[in-house]
Structures are given as C-alpha cells and as structure tokens.
Amino acid sequence: MLRGILRIISRDGYISRSQLAKELNILKDIVDEGIMQLLRRGYLLEENTGEGCATFCVKCPFARNCSKEIVKTFKISAKGERYLKNR
Amino acid sequence: MASGTIALVGNPNSGKTTFFNALTGSNQHVGNWPGVTVEKKEGSFKFEGEKYHVVDLPGTYSLGAFSEDEVVARNFILTGNPDVIIDVVDASNIERNLYLTTQLLEMGKKVVIALNMVDEAEKRNIDFDIDGLSKKLGIPVIPTIATKGKGIKDIVKAAIDLMNRNMAAENPVQYGETIEHHIRNIERLLAGKELPYPTRWTALKIIEGDQEILNNIKQSPHLDQNLTDYIEKFHQDHRNEDLELEIIDAKYSFANKAVDGTIKRPAEETVTITDKIDRIFTNKYLGIPIFAGIMLIVFQLTFVLGEEILGGLAADLIDGLGGLLAMFLVYLGAPGLFTSFMIDGVINGVGAVVEFVPLILVLYLLLSFLEDSGYMARAAYVWDDLMRRLGLQGKAFISLIIGFGCNVPGIMSARTLDNKKDRMITTLITPFMSCGAKLPIYSIFIAAFFSRHGGLILFSLYAFGILVGLIMAKIFSKTLFKGESSYFIMELPPYRIPTLRNVLRNMWDNVYGFLKRAGTVIFVVITLLWVLAVLPVSVEPYSQLSILGRIGAFIAPIFAPAGFGSWQESVALFAGIPAKEAVVGTLGMLYAGQYVEQGAILVNAVKLQFTSLTALSYMVMTLLYTPCIATLSVVGKETNSLKWPLFMALYTFALGWLAAVAIFQVGSLLGFS
C-alpha cells in the first residue's frame, strides 16, 4: 500500500486522496494514514510555504495574512526516490 | 486497593475521553506524566464490589516513538503493567483504528475492543459481524455508545473476564520470509535476557530501527557482543531495503483481512464531485483558459461592485467628511496652513487612498472565496507545467499568488523553494504581480477613461504583469541563473463550500493591512510631500515654484517620452517608491490644491491631466516600475546583499519606462490619444 501511494504520487505529481483511494482500492482514511506513515518515516517531506514572515516582519501590516498556506506541497525525499527505484 | 488496572487506548477522536468519563464518572483526577507535558488522566470504578483503576492514555494513531503522546502511551503499556487494555475503536473508521490494535496485540497484551459510536456507523449504513471480527482478531469485541453509556457494563465485564484469564499472547501478524528469519535470529540472541519488553516485539523494533528501543537495549547490562554485532551487521546489510515499510504494510494487510467480510460499508463514491470538476479545471488544455476566465470574472465583479457601486459611496462619504471638516475648521478660526494640511493633505491625500477600501474588500473577498474553495491549489497545479517550461518550478506560482496581496510575503515565501535559481528568479519577478496597493492607481485611471470595460482592463493589467514576470523568468533562467529546477508535489484537497468565517477573516486581514498602511506610511509620506508642496511660503502652494514643484519639474523630462511629463505625475511616481498607495494620495493632494474648482473628486482631475493613451502608459509604468521600499529591503535581507535590491530597483524601472514609452509612442503613431 505504502509503495503504491508513493508510486502514484510520483507518477501524477500531485496528491489527491480520492484518486489514491480509487486506484489502490482502499478508504480515504487509510490513504491519510499511509501518507502520514510516509511523512513520519521520511519518504515524503512536507514543505511549508507559509513560514516566511514568522521571523522578519512582525510589524508589517500584512503579517497576519502572509503566514497562511495556500497550497500544501510535498516532496519525495532521496530515501523515497531510492525506495521507488529499488522496487 | 484496586483489583486491577485498565488502560484506555485509542485513536484521537475515537470517543475515548467520553468513554473514560462514562466509566469513571466523577472518580477521576488529572495530572501530568513525569518529565513531559502530556496530561495524565486516571480514575476508578467499582464493578461487582471490586474497585478498578483506569488510566486514560493519550490518543494516538500508533505506538512508535514519533511524539511525546506515543512514547507515553507505549511506555505505560510496556512497563506500567496494565492488567488489560480497552482499545476504543471508532466504528466508522475501524480500518484505520485497527493499525493501533495490531500494535497492541504484538506487544502481547490482553486487549478488548470497544467498538465505539456504533450508532454513528449505523447511520452511515456500516454493517458489522461482531463475532466474525472478534474471531479474526482473536480478542473480544464489544459494541458501545459511550455518549449514551451503552455497552459500558458489557465491556467492563469482558475486560475483567480477560484480566482473570491466563491468556498467552499470539503473534497476529506474519511478515515476509526475510523479516521472519531475522526476528527468529534476534529472538534467539535475546533469549534469557531480562528485558522489560516482549521478545518478538523487541526483535521487530530492532529491525525497524526504533531508536528508543535500540538505545535501551544498548544500555542493558545483559547485552552481549553477539547481539551488538548482529544488530550492527543487520542494519548495515539492510539499510537500503526499507524493511520498516514492509512491516507497516503487513500490519495494514492484517487489519484489512480482519475487516474483510466482517465489515460491510456502502461503496465510496468512485467518482466524486471533486474528480468531476477537476477533469475540467485541471485539464492540460483547459486549465489555464479557465483560470483566466475565473480571474476575469473576479476583476469584473471587483470593478463593478467595489468601484462603481461601493466606491462611489466611499468617495462621497470622504468628500462629505472633508466638507464638514472644512466648515468646522473655519468655524473654529483655524490657521489657513493647518486647514490646508487637513483638507488637502489628510482628506484629499490619505482619504483618496482610504476610499479604495471597498475595492480592496471586494477583490479579497472573491480571492478568499477561491482560496477557501480549494481552487487556488488547482490554479498552482495548472501553472506548474508552464512554469517548468519557463525554467521555474510550479511552486513559484504560489509565491506569485501571495504577491498579489503584497509582494513582501510573496518574496518571503520564495525562501521555501529548494534551489537558489528558483528562489532568485521568483524573487526578481514577484514585483510584477500587482499588489493590493497598486489597485487604487488602476482604479482611478480606469474610472476616468475605461469605465465601460473596467473589469477587462483590470484583468489585462494583472495578466500583463504575469506575462512580463514569465518572460523575465525565462530570460533569467537562460542568463543569470542556469540549472535545473527542483520537483515538488502539490496536494489537491477536495473542493468545499467556503466558510463565511474563513473568507471574512482572510478579507479583513487584507483590508486591515491596507488601512494600517494608509494610517502610517502613507500619512507620513503625504505629510512630508505636503510640507514640500507649500514651501517656501512666498510662492503659490502646490505650484511648480514650490520645493516639490521644482523637484518634480527636474525629473519630469524623464517621463516625457511616455506622455506624462508634468511635475505632479512624476512626483507621484517617486512618492510610490516608499509605498505604492502614495501615488494616488499624492495625486489627490496635488490635484486638490490645483483644481480647487473641481472639488475633491480625483477622477475629474485625472481626466483633465491625462488622455486615454497616457493613462494607459501611466498604469503600465506603475505596474512594472521600482517596487516599494519594503519589498526592496526584504530582497536585500533574503539575498543578504545590496546588489540584488539595487538591480531590482533599476531593472524594473527601466522595464516600466520602456513599456510606458512603447505604449505611448506606438499608440501615438497609430493615431490613439
């Protein structure tokens, strides 16, 4: 299952829980669980697009608005790439 | 003295706390687990005259060593010697919850499952074969509804029965041959050692590379050289084999087999609404045109609602306030200079900026709506391919989207891009994304000359900014910053109906930022310019003979080829470098002083000073030219140099000037005015 999730993510270039659940014939909750396991074990890395302002522009009028995360992005780690290649 | 200890374990949101309350009533107390900040809840209850101690362990999805909660729960189960564990399982999410159950069983513990919230599951048409599930798992399974106290007695009875039975733990999960072979070898080496953990479980943790368990074993006085050598050799030989994932997969496989035939749930919709929408919205060929269409609608609505309807009301309000203030100051006999400052500087200068609040409000209301609906993730996704072809990674588009609010956070967000090339190019093109501060400038000129096609012109300006940014990205990737872009993956969340709270909060954050700048930076800039516009006192205020007039007249020839060579427009452009809103504020103040007979309506004054063609070239200049000081300073900070902000200031100015000149000169040649 975990390899399947990683393989599909790598192939599609995006994460859609419904797409993963459909292709792997598992529940979306299990997809969530699988993604969490891949993140915890360092096969998948979550990137943070919204941390930019935390250290700099506390007084900036837009500081309240700029730490939001518009899109959640991930990256397959070197470990994940190696795992996909080895199989 | 309690007759036994029961540990409550479960996933977050499995109803475990409600279960604990139902079990213990008011006989509970809360403390902390030693050495950590995790809450420890304990309580007791009586059953058939006997008292039992209950420990509510932190909610967790697994029993690894990835969080304090997990470590606390795991350590208590392994070393706290609970007599029995009640595993509270959410009946609607049983497949997910059973991963934790599998781990408990591997620890060799006595476990009873409380299949909780069965009423919720039944509402979702989930059917259970409780006996079948119990047989497959090899442990009692009792349906409960903790909120109603249903099944609590049954599970207590089952737990106490199990507590009093001498039940040997079974190995529920069988792994592949390689893993089983190593489990057997490690079990042999561990035989006879006094470890606080079950042997098979310990062997499995060694194979998984669980650092906490490995450290505990290494510190054990019973550790011998054979075991140390085996562990080291094992990890050397298998470091690239990802056995940990095989172990996890095997656990999920066990859980799946347990529910196969015992849990029946209605088939999940194979093609969801999100899938159907995404087939169109993220289509390779339709994605970008649809994005453009949506943005066109956004700008059309922004202009009609924000400028033509609400904007007029705001302008009338500020105009009315100005009139009242003027009368009040005359009534008080205030000095002429002070009255001039309040009316021309504050009301017509700062007020000219503030009257665009409705415009900002509508634009960010619509953008927040798109963002909260999940569409913006699709927008970034559909741009990904094009961005890659232009030598950037698609994630850069997220920085550009953020830049539409304010360039500063847009540039700050570029720091999360992996390589220097992507970071630098994104930083250098973000100022071409029209921030909220430029909106009032466009709005004034559109209202004066292009009001029939306001939305289209507004959209075209934003689109032109993106186009210039993309062209510059391509040029930079071929010249200054060569190399490969890194690859990333976006999450496409399901579409959802935006929540009013999120949309309003997001919108307010932008409006708040706009108002705060108007009350601080813009006020200071306008005050300074007002002083320069009325000095020296011997000359006509707001005239070309004032200090500001002379400065403006000196720089005005630079812009003459672009068609707007008067001193006021030139000064306003330079006033826009501290903050872009100051362009409108400065024009408001200077024109109010000059065109007293036109009243405070800036649009009327702009109509007298500009033509359609010069208005267009002025808007393009403000779109592209030198970004504000805050943006330049953040570029300096992010690149840790003076070179890049200076480069940005100069190249954007040159580009803006060239574009404005080209529009004016070509337009004039073609006979436009």
Boltz contact constraints between the chains, C-beta under 6 A:
constraints:
  - contact:
      token1: [A, 1]
      token2: [B, 249]
      max_distance: 6.0
  - contact:
      token1: [A, 1]
      token2: [B, 252]
      max_distance: 6.0
  - contact:
      token1: [A, 2]
      token2: [B, 245]
      max_distance: 6.0
  - contact:
      token1: [A, 2]
      token2: [B, 249]
      max_distance: 6.0
  - contact:
      token1: [A, 9]
      token2: [B, 489]
      max_distance: 6.0
  - contact:
      token1: [A, 13]
      token2: [B, 489]
      max_distance: 6.0
  - contact:
      token1: [A, 14]
      token2: [B, 381]
      max_distance: 6.0
  - contact:
      token1: [A, 14]
      token2: [B, 490]
      max_distance: 6.0
  - contact:
      token1: [A, 14]
      token2: [B, 492]
      max_distance: 6.0
  - contact:
      token1: [A, 15]
      token2: [B, 489]
      max_distance: 6.0
  - contact:
      token1: [A, 15]
      token2: [B, 491]
      max_distance: 6.0
  - contact:
      token1: [A, 16]
      token2: [B, 492]
      max_distance: 6.0
  - contact:
      token1: [A, 18]
      token2: [B, 272]
      max_distance: 6.0
  - contact:
      token1: [A, 18]
      token2: [B, 275]
      max_distance: 6.0
  - contact:
      token1: [A, 22]
      token2: [B, 270]
      max_distance: 6.0
  - contact:
      token1: [A, 27]
      token2: [B, 95]
      max_distance: 6.0
  - contact:
      token1: [A, 29]
      token2: [B, 93]
      max_distance: 6.0
  - contact:
      token1: [A, 29]
      token2: [B, 96]
      max_distance: 6.0
  - contact:
      token1: [A, 30]
      token2: [B, 95]
      max_distance: 6.0
  - contact:
      token1: [A, 30]
      token2: [B, 96]
      max_distance: 6.0
  - contact:
      token1: [A, 33]
      token2: [B, 96]
      max_distance: 6.0
  - contact:
      token1: [A, 37]
      token2: [B, 248]
      max_distance: 6.0
  - contact:
      token1: [A, 40]
      token2: [B, 66]
      max_distance: 6.0
  - contact:
      token1: [A, 41]
      token2: [B, 244]
      max_distance: 6.0
  - contact:
      token1: [A, 47]
      token2: [B, 416]
      max_distance: 6.0
  - contact:
      token1: [A, 49]
      token2: [B, 398]
      max_distance: 6.0
  - contact:
      token1: [A, 49]
      token2: [B, 413]
      max_distance: 6.0
  - contact:
      token1: [A, 49]
      token2: [B, 416]
      max_distance: 6.0
  - contact:
      token1: [A, 52]
      token2: [B, 409]
      max_distance: 6.0
  - contact:
      token1: [A, 52]
      token2: [B, 412]
      max_distance: 6.0
  - contact:
      token1: [A, 52]
      token2: [B, 413]
      max_distance: 6.0
  - contact:
      token1: [A, 52]
      token2: [B, 415]
      max_distance: 6.0
  - contact:
      token1: [A, 53]
      token2: [B, 409]
      max_distance: 6.0
  - contact:
      token1: [A, 53]
      token2: [B, 412]
      max_distance: 6.0
  - contact:
      token1: [A, 61]
      token2: [B, 513]
      max_distance: 6.0
  - contact:
      token1: [A, 61]
      token2: [B, 516]
      max_distance: 6.0
  - contact:
      token1: [A, 61]
      token2: [B, 517]
      max_distance: 6.0
  - contact:
      token1: [A, 62]
      token2: [B, 406]
      max_distance: 6.0
  - contact:
      token1: [A, 62]
      token2: [B, 513]
      max_distance: 6.0
  - contact:
      token1: [A, 64]
      token2: [B, 509]
      max_distance: 6.0
  - contact:
      token1: [A, 65]
      token2: [B, 509]
      max_distance: 6.0
  - contact:
      token1: [A, 65]
      token2: [B, 510]
      max_distance: 6.0
  - contact:
      token1: [A, 66]
      token2: [B, 409]
      max_distance: 6.0
  - contact:
      token1: [A, 70]
      token2: [B, 376]
      max_distance: 6.0
  - contact:
      token1: [A, 70]
      token2: [B, 398]
      max_distance: 6.0
  - contact:
      token1: [A, 71]
      token2: [B, 377]
      max_distance: 6.0
  - contact:
      token1: [A, 71]
      token2: [B, 380]
      max_distance: 6.0
  - contact:
      token1: [A, 71]
      token2: [B, 398]
      max_distance: 6.0
  - contact:
      token1: [A, 71]
      token2: [B, 490]
      max_distance: 6.0
  - contact:
      token1: [A, 72]
      token2: [B, 491]
      max_distance: 6.0
  - contact:
      token1: [A, 73]
      token2: [B, 395]
      max_distance: 6.0
  - contact:
      token1: [A, 73]
      token2: [B, 488]
      max_distance: 6.0
  - contact:
      token1: [A, 73]
      token2: [B, 490]
      max_distance: 6.0
  - contact:
      token1: [A, 74]
      token2: [B, 489]
      max_distance: 6.0
  - contact:
      token1: [A, 75]
      token2: [B, 488]
      max_distance: 6.0
  - contact:
      token1: [A, 83]
      token2: [B, 242]
      max_distance: 6.0
